[in-house]
């Protein structure tokens, strides 16, 4: 099995190439729509490096009366936090991220829309490598974890470490994956 560092390099290149010519992601599935309600807090993200754009999901959250929260990353050691802010209030953060100013302790997300580098059909996720989202998943285990990706990011089998937390669902422009689905 290929190591995570090499796999990340290959999948990032694949993702960047595909993102320039890909079709848009579909509207959120009925499974996600059912989870939306007034007051729900959904952690989203601003895509970088060819990541799939969750804009249609964000719009569905707002249409349902929910709130969007955005990740704030300070450095590799500190856990990620999520903060409610209007998109026009974003600033440049570390690693090329757009994020709100963290003026308070943040919010507890009900749903976490998650960018990723790679995934498999069992909803295992390969992230950037800093562990920010895996630590967030451990902090908020009751949050619904949804990966947003391009189909070209799928691999047959991901190497996993004990701290890697699988997702509840992964959505691409071509399909929706649930754990226990076809292998």
N, C-alpha and C positions, 0 to 999 in steps of 0.2 A: 504494500500500500504506500502511496506517495505521502511525503511529510506535509504538514500544514503550510509551512513557509513556501514551498515550491508550488503547492496547489493554489495558495492565495495569489501568487504572482501570475500563474497561468489564467486563473479565473478573472482576475482584475482586467487583464488584457482582453479577454473574451467579452467581458461585460462592457468595457469602453467601446470596443468595436461594434457591438450589437446596438448599444444605446443610441448611436448616431443615426441608425437606419430603422429602428424597431417601430412596430405599431404601438399605439397607446395601450395602457393597461385597461381592462374592462371596468365597468362600474362595479362597485362592491357587491359581493354575492349576497343572496338572501340570508345566509348564515350570519354575516356581519351586520346586515341591516337589522336583524332581529335583536342583536346585542345593543343597538343604539337606542337611547332614550334621552329625554331632557335631563340635563345635569351630568351625563356620563362624561368622564374625563379620558380623553384619548391622547396618548403620547404619540406624536408624529415625528417627522424629521424633514429637513431640507436636504434634498439629494446632492451628493458630490461624486465625482469620479465615475459617472455613468450609472449610478444607482437608479433603480426604478423610482419614478416620481409618484408619491402617494396622494397627489392633488385631488383626484376623484374621491378617494376615501375621506380626505379632509372635508371636502364639500358635503359629503353625506353626513358626516358628524355634525357639522354646523346646521344642516337642514333639519336634523333630528333634535336640535336644541342642545347638543353637547358642547363641550369645551375642548379646544385643542391646547395641548401642552407641548413644549419643545425641549429637547435634551440640552443640558448644559454640562460641558466637559471642561474641567479645570486643568487636569493633568492625568498622567497614567495611574497615579496612586489613589486619587480620590474617586469615590463612586459617582456615577452619573446621577443627576437630579433632573426633574422635569418641571418646567415653569410655564404658566399661562401668560401669553403675551401676544399682541397683534404682530403680524408678519413684518410690518414696517418698523417695528422696534428692535429688529434683530441687529446684532453686531457681529463682527468677525471674531471667531473664537480660535482655539488651537486646532491644528490639523486641517485648516481650510474650512471649518464648520461655520455655518451661520446659526447663531443662538441668541436667546434673549439674555438680558442682564439678570443675573441671579440675585435679586434683592431680598429674598426670603429663603426659607427652607425648601420651597417647592411644594408640589402637590403629589398625591397618591393616584397613579393612573389605574383606571379600570381596564383599559385596553392599551397594549403597547404595539404600535406599528413599527416594525423592525427592519432596517436595511440589512443586507447581508452580502457576503462575497460568494458563497456557494451553499448548496443544500442538497439533500437526498430525498427520496420519496417517503421516507419515514419522518420527515419534518425535523431532521437534524440540521443545524445551521453552522456554517463556518463564517465567523465574523472577521473584523479587521485584525484581531489578535491581541487587543488590549484587555479584553474581558469586561468592558463596561456594561454591555447588555446582559451577559451572564450574571454579573453581580446585581444588576437591576432586577432581573428575574428572581433571584434569590431573596431580594428585599421585598418584592411584591409578588409572592407566589400565586395569589388569587387573580392577578391580572391576566386577561386573555392575550396570548402572545401570537401575533400575526406577522409573518415574514412577507415582505414585498420584494419581488425579484423578477428577473428576466428568465425565460425558459433555458437560455444558454448557460445559466449558472448551475443547472442541475448536474450532479454526478451520481454514479451508481452507488457509491458508498463513501461516507466521510470518516476520516479518522476522528475518534472522540476521546476526550479526556474526562475524568470524573466530574469536573465542574461544569461541563457543557450541558446546557439546559435545552431540551428540544422545544420546538414551537407547537402551538395548537393547530396552526394552519399556515400554509404558504400559498400566496396568490401570485401568478405570473400572467403575462399577456395571453397565454395559451391554456392554462389549466389552474385548478385549485387542488392542493394536496392537503390531506388530513392524515394524522398518524393512523397506522393500521390499514392504510389504503394499499393499492397494488404495489408490490415490491419491484 
